[in-house]
């Protein structure tokens, strides 16, 4: 079955990113064997989207990872603080209630 170059050109970005189905992959590869224009189109895809400032992007990604880790740790600390405060307040309430329940009012 002959597939038009227009259909293959629609599939090439998916093929290039390795996200197309196996059937589409086979179809594209069969077409690329016969079609020099589509092979050139596929090769030029890597040139169309060059990685600009790759090192800067990697540094920013590392910074975001560190920030995310600090945020998770801060969130955990806040949770522990809140839990401790809750436990302390509950213990105080129980102590106060136990003190008042042991006091007896005597009438004169």
Backbone as CSV, one residue per row, in Angstrom:
resi,resn,N_x,N_y,N_z,CA_x,CA_y,CA_z,C_x,C_y,C_z
1,UNK,0.853,-1.174,0.000,0.000,0.000,0.000,0.896,1.233,0.000
2,UNK,0.626,2.135,-0.911,1.398,3.372,-1.049,0.775,4.441,-0.158
3,UNK,1.595,4.994,0.728,1.153,6.049,1.644,1.701,7.369,1.116
4,UNK,0.874,8.403,1.137,1.320,9.693,0.617,2.339,10.334,1.563
5,UNK,3.175,11.158,1.002,4.188,11.871,1.792,3.535,12.804,2.803
6,UNK,2.377,13.349,2.478,1.698,14.246,3.415,1.298,13.513,4.689
7,UNK,0.822,12.295,4.553,0.451,11.513,5.735,1.701,11.175,6.539
8,UNK,2.760,10.785,5.852,4.013,10.458,6.538,4.565,11.692,7.245
9,UNK,4.485,12.851,6.600,4.975,14.075,7.232,4.163,14.415,8.484
10,UNK,2.888,14.059,8.494,2.074,14.248,9.700,2.532,13.304,10.819
11,UNK,2.993,12.114,10.447,3.401,11.120,11.427,4.861,11.280,11.883
12,UNK,5.662,11.975,11.094,7.088,12.080,11.401,7.385,12.658,12.795
13,UNK,6.699,13.707,13.249,6.999,14.191,14.614,6.747,13.126,15.683
14,UNK,5.680,12.353,15.522,5.399,11.279,16.469,6.456,10.180,16.379
15,UNK,6.847,9.867,15.151,7.890,8.866,14.936,9.212,9.347,15.527
16,UNK,9.537,10.609,15.302,10.783,11.193,15.795,10.837,11.164,17.320
17,UNK,9.703,11.436,17.972,9.628,11.440,19.437,9.380,10.053,20.023
18,UNK,9.267,9.052,19.171,9.029,7.658,19.545,7.754,7.520,20.378
19,UNK,6.679,8.140,19.901,5.402,8.041,20.607,4.278,7.540,19.695
20,UNK,4.619,7.117,18.499,3.578,6.609,17.602,3.364,5.119,17.863
21,UNK,2.265,4.615,17.335,1.959,3.200,17.507,2.927,2.360,16.676
22,UNK,2.982,1.084,16.991,3.869,0.177,16.254,3.473,0.115,14.782
23,UNK,2.177,0.145,14.518,1.695,0.103,13.135,2.151,1.351,12.370
24,UNK,2.041,2.510,12.999,2.490,3.750,12.361,3.998,3.732,12.157
25,UNK,4.718,3.213,13.129,6.177,3.134,13.032,6.587,2.295,11.827
26,UNK,5.972,1.146,11.675,6.282,0.267,10.547,5.951,0.962,9.233
27,UNK,4.809,1.629,9.190,4.389,2.328,7.982,5.388,3.429,7.615
28,UNK,5.818,4.205,8.605,6.778,5.287,8.351,8.098,4.716,7.881
29,UNK,8.581,3.669,8.535,9.864,3.086,8.159,9.831,2.501,6.751
30,UNK,8.722,1.873,6.390,8.597,1.346,5.029,8.628,2.479,4.009
31,UNK,7.985,3.571,4.338,7.961,4.721,3.424,9.346,5.365,3.327
32,UNK,10.041,5.460,4.445,11.357,6.106,4.456,12.379,5.350,3.604
33,UNK,12.217,4.042,3.466,13.121,3.257,2.626,13.040,3.733,1.180
34,UNK,11.858,4.121,0.743,11.633,4.491,-0.653,11.695,5.992,-0.915
35,UNK,11.478,6.822,0.081,11.294,8.261,-0.156,12.443,9.082,0.433
36,UNK,13.245,9.655,-0.435,14.386,10.467,-0.003,13.925,11.779,0.629
37,UNK,12.854,12.373,0.105,12.351,13.638,0.655,11.912,13.497,2.114
38,UNK,11.227,12.427,2.413,10.763,12.213,3.787,11.935,11.863,4.704
39,UNK,12.937,11.136,4.189,14.138,10.874,4.992,14.822,12.190,5.343
40,UNK,14.929,13.078,4.372,15.535,14.387,4.605,14.712,15.176,5.627
41,UNK,13.406,15.093,5.519,12.514,15.773,6.468,12.748,15.272,7.892
42,UNK,12.898,13.956,8.033,13.154,13.368,9.345,14.506,13.815,9.892
43,UNK,15.525,13.817,9.037,16.855,14.246,9.477,16.868,15.716,9.880
44,UNK,16.098,16.532,9.183,16.089,17.963,9.482,15.316,18.284,10.764
45,UNK,14.516,17.347,11.260,13.749,17.595,12.483,14.676,17.846,13.668
46,UNK,15.783,17.146,13.746,16.732,17.350,14.821,17.398,18.712,14.734
47,UNK,17.532,19.234,13.541,18.148,20.539,13.347,17.161,21.669,13.603
48,UNK,15.867,21.405,13.416,14.858,22.446,13.582,14.687,22.831,15.043
49,UNK,14.915,21.896,15.945,14.708,22.153,17.365,16.019,21.940,18.129
50,UNK,17.002,22.783,17.880,18.261,22.581,18.590,18.103,22.920,20.073
51,UNK,18.914,22.286,20.874,18.882,22.542,22.311,19.651,23.822,22.579
52,UNK,18.913,24.859,22.916,19.522,26.155,23.209,19.796,26.214,24.705
53,UNK,20.996,26.646,25.048,21.376,26.796,26.454,21.164,25.509,27.251
54,UNK,21.693,24.429,26.739,21.510,23.135,27.388,22.035,23.153,28.819
55,UNK,23.217,23.707,29.023,23.787,23.748,30.378,22.930,24.591,31.319
56,UNK,22.421,25.698,30.821,21.558,26.546,31.648,20.287,25.792,32.024
57,UNK,19.718,25.064,31.065,18.507,24.288,31.351,18.780,23.215,32.402
58,UNK,19.941,22.556,32.301,20.286,21.529,33.279,20.496,22.140,34.654
59,UNK,21.130,23.306,34.707,21.326,23.987,35.990,19.995,24.382,36.607
60,UNK,19.092,24.903,35.788,17.777,25.294,36.300,17.006,24.075,36.793
61,UNK,17.140,22.950,36.099,16.464,21.730,36.537,17.015,21.272,37.880
62,UNK,18.334,21.387,38.057,18.949,20.999,39.330,18.479,21.915,40.459
63,UNK,18.393,23.198,40.176,17.911,24.155,41.174,16.471,23.818,41.574
64,UNK,15.638,23.480,40.586,14.249,23.119,40.886,14.165,21.849,41.720
65,UNK,15.049,20.896,41.448,15.062,19.676,42.257,15.399,19.995,43.708
66,UNK,16.413,20.843,43.912,16.803,21.220,45.275,15.683,21.979,45.968
67,UNK,15.050,22.894,45.247,13.943,23.655,45.803,12.787,22.739,46.185
68,UNK,12.503,21.778,45.341,11.434,20.827,45.617,11.746,20.009,46.862
69,UNK,13.010,19.610,47.019,13.403,18.839,48.194,13.258,19.676,49.460
70,UNK,13.694,20.947,49.402,13.552,21.837,50.553,12.081,22.032,50.901
71,UNK,11.251,22.162,49.896,9.820,22.364,50.122,9.203,21.147,50.796
72,UNK,9.572,19.945,50.325,9.040,18.721,50.939,9.483,18.602,52.391
73,UNK,10.757,18.928,52.667,11.255,18.867,54.037,10.527,19.889,54.910
74,UNK,10.338,21.101,54.398,9.613,22.133,55.142,8.180,21.721,55.426
75,UNK,7.567,21.095,54.455,6.195,20.628,54.636,6.134,19.546,55.716
76,UNK,7.095,18.651,55.726,7.147,17.596,56.732,7.362,18.189,58.123
77,UNK,8.273,19.171,58.225,8.519,19.828,59.516,7.253,20.509,60.017
78,UNK,6.543,21.181,59.132,5.295,21.848,59.528,4.266,20.839,60.017
79,UNK,4.181,19.712,59.362,3.242,18.673,59.772,3.586,18.152,61.163
80,UNK,4.887,17.897,61.396,5.316,17.385,62.704,5.040,18.415,63.789
81,UNK,5.341,19.703,63.526,5.058,20.761,64.496,3.574,20.808,64.827
82,UNK,2.753,20.765,63.805,1.306,20.801,64.022,0.827,19.617,64.826
83,UNK,1.360,18.441,64.548,0.970,17.242,65.294,1.396,17.359,66.754
84,UNK,2.608,17.849,67.002,3.082,18.004,68.386,2.242,19.026,69.148
85,UNK,1.948,20.127,68.526,1.119,21.148,69.181,-0.264,20.586,69.503
86,UNK,-0.820,19.828,68.604,-2.128,19.216,68.824,-2.082,18.256,70.009
87,UNK,-1.038,17.438,70.070,-0.898,16.486,71.178,-0.749,17.238,72.495
88,UNK,0.064,18.285,72.525,0.267,19.067,73.746,-1.044,19.695,74.206
89,UNK,-1.798,20.281,73.290,-3.077,20.900,73.641,-4.047,19.852,74.180
90,UNK,-4.088,18.694,73.548,-4.982,17.634,74.034,-4.583,17.159,75.424
91,UNK,-3.284,17.019,75.691,-2.816,16.608,77.015,-3.203,17.660,78.054
92,UNK,-3.029,18.934,77.717,-3.416,20.003,78.645,-4.911,19.978,78.938
93,UNK,-5.701,19.770,77.915,-7.156,19.704,78.114,-7.519,18.549,79.035
94,UNK,-6.893,17.389,78.814,-7.174,16.224,79.661,-6.742,16.500,81.092
95,UNK,-5.565,17.133,81.281,-5.107,17.460,82.640,-6.062,18.425,83.337
96,UNK,-6.466,19.449,82.622,-7.391,20.432,83.208,-8.713,19.784,83.574
97,UNK,-9.231,18.965,82.687,-10.495,18.276,82.985,-10.351,17.325,84.169
98,UNK,-9.223,16.642,84.252,-9.036,15.716,85.377,-8.896,16.471,86.696
99,UNK,-8.259,17.651,86.672,-8.138,18.466,87.889,-9.512,18.944,88.336
100,UNK,-10.322,19.453,87.402,-11.646,19.962,87.767,-12.606,18.845,88.163
101,UNK,-12.407,17.671,87.644,-13.326,16.571,88.000,-13.035,16.039,89.395
102,UNK,-11.818,16.257,89.930,-11.498,15.790,91.273,-11.863,16.822,92.351
103,UNK,-12.095,18.063,91.978,-12.461,19.093,92.939,-13.941,18.939,93.255
104,UNK,-14.251,18.872,94.530,-15.642,18.750,94.939,-16.059,20.042,95.593
105,UNK,-17.210,20.438,95.234,-17.738,21.670,95.824,-18.505,21.284,97.088
106,UNK,-18.130,21.910,98.183,-18.797,21.643,99.463,-19.646,22.853,99.835
107,UNK,-20.820,22.578,100.251,-21.730,23.655,100.645,-21.509,24.002,102.107
108,UNK,-21.558,25.232,102.444,-21.355,25.716,103.816,-22.658,25.850,104.532
